[in-house]
């Protein structure tokens, strides 16, 4: 899923993403501000692990966040798409940023693509 946060700076969004992941009990495996990457994992080693990767990119008037989530089943070695934790992360991030309005600007809707206008 891709999100555009308008009227925010890269350092603020990066910091809030890190805070939200920690509040969701994710362990940050890799964090690189210069490259705009955060990789996090949570879960038990025996059952399954939830993986969440973020790629942040500064744009002219926005910060773009690509959210990639999956669940790794350690018992069978399979990786599954995990929309539940992805949606929870986005909701908590919007709460943290106090984004009051979510709308699609004059761009055609694309599957798995969200435009977020924070005012």
Number of C-alpha atoms within 10 A of each C-alpha: 16 16 19 22 25 18 13 16 14 19 13 11 20 22 11 17 23 19 15 20 21 14 12 13 12 19 17 16 12 11 16 11 13 8 10 16 17 21 20 20 21 19 15 10 11 9 11 18 17 21 24 23 19 22 18 23 17 17 13 7 12 19 21 21 21 16 18 17 24 20 20 20 16 14 10 9 8 11 16 12 14 16 14 10 17 19 14 13 20 16 14 18 19 20 12 14 16 11 16 11 11 14 10 13 10 6 7 7 11 7 6 8 14 16 17 21 18 18 12
